[in-house]
């Protein structure tokens, strides 16, 4: 079980504070969450924007992908890492978000992007209420099974309504690029990556603020011991449903970002594999911290790329080379879990701890 | 709690408002891309890209296409290349997932800087990048799909179809059935996407009155039991199967297992007999039946085709392709008709590049494709004129015979994908030596 300590906003208990004047890091940590998170998000946004000036259009697409995966995984983090409920159906909410976005762009082209995103969040949260209310009584493998059914079943809806949802070929659309005033300064792909990251970071600020506050405390109490939390006055059922709804909203928004970035929504992108990959990436990145979502998303996008490069460099037989990226991800997952059960985030923390102690 | 969400929401609204002043779906038309460029062409190489399902559900069978094309390009390079330039063929795996297709296509265009795209595979996949390729000015030749949408020269001037489209093919199947089996009851079995709808439009023009059942399958669900039973119930003597290979095989197996023996009429996409044999043995082995007489099961199957088949050992093109495959292919599997499909695409790419001449630009390639006289490996005429990007314009009707060459039931016919007539095609098929697809 993940301990309460593993959260960025709680104190670093293992390190005795040095008696000297408070360092910059200490002063940063002393800031209220409401100032700290938006500031960190603004810094991250500036960094990403700067990064897109160095990378090419392919890089922009990958950076954007890291963005929406990170948002989806962060939503899952809130659900699994903080409130302790297992969901294998997160891809279903991404599916919902992507199709909402696609339909809005196709049928209501005059609506601005931010409104589309808001509508998506509202709709996914509504779906989260329905599913969450139905599954609040389930826990452990039963909840996992119920959500898995959702991930398996929902994409087939497209085949039922081929006129509206495009059947198994899905929907394709184009969105507005960078405003003409910025032509020559910023490319369309940069603009899209930036829009995805802005959405993601705003989503993350909301998620981090929630988990640092009372609701987050309640979720962690639930996760560690449901009965004890109930006895202490935490409304068990309601907190669980709220966690599910927030996580569904994040998943839907991530799906909308994906659809916006790629200009498409297709059922074959939202198979069970996606839900399982998100879960695997979360475990790989590290449960119990929003940083885990970042590392998980980076791994999800780049391990595949590196695996392909590796296969190329080794000039392997095509059958081996084609499957190498998947194997690569699997091996990495197993190794990280064996050596650092807290995921990549845990690994970096323990490495940082070693460095500090060695000083 | 409320006091915290409010500023966060205000911030979100403010920033998003600032970023998007217009509707997300209001897209301006960009100016056409400059085609007088030779991106991907150097003194001694031409970079050609493709997206193919090398892993995932569509990989069995279809992963052979790029192996075939790659082997032909190797052969071209070993024989002096094209006007002194070697072909650098870059294949990216999209696992038949449109999201991946978009990513790898952008990578091909922006990072690898390909000169042209060849044979991007799949309707759900390629339909998501066709706009992008046309906007970027990348010639998009010979899409590996029979959808009707590739043939829109006004909207997609750089995209050219390859295989006979589903409606044309279904019209030829329909008219053959109506003429030769006028008393048969006909059942349709097709995939529940554009393959199915486009095929049905074609069939309905000829066999609407003979039709007794229409069944469709979802490619994600491998249980064809209900559909086959329904076709049997309806008493269909002829089943037109517009299916991908795995589902042609499943349909044949499922029918055999319930003692239903209709005459199968299979579309080219699912009628590669070498692939079918492999799939049938595989499925039978999974069901615990190791020695199923697969040849006998397929014997008598009627199918449409527009390319030479590997069972036609006397065909000079098949002889050349078998030899190329043996010498250059990076695969230990035997050559199949699906391999030939890729090899013909590569050969035609070679023909077009030869015609475009030594001063290669994207515009000169497109002009060459428009004016190309496509006599070569194909069995039916190929259209890629300025107003018709349809690809192979018709098909032959053939019957598979166990252990023998296929029997030609009806020579090559051509038609359109609307209400036009079906006419006999004049096909000229020069031998490989007479076709220039490599050299100075």
Interface residues (C-beta under 8 A of the other chain):
Chain A: X34 X38 X56 X57 X58 X61 X62 X65 X104 X105 X106 X108 X109 X110 X111 X112 X113 X114 X116 X117 X156 X159 X162 X167 X168 X169 X170 X172 X173 X174 X175 X176 X179 X189 X195 X198 X199 X202 X205 X206 X209 X213 X214 X215 X258 X260 X262 X263 X264 X266 X268 X269 X308 X317 X318 X322 X323 X326
Chain B: X1 X4 X5 X7 X8 X11 X12 X13 X15 X16 X17 X19 X20 X21 X22 X23 X24 X25 X26 X27 X54 X55 X59 X63 X67 X93 X96 X97 X98 X99 X102 X103 X106 X107 X110 X111 X123 X124 X127 X128 X131 X192 X193 X194 X218 X219 X220 X330 X331
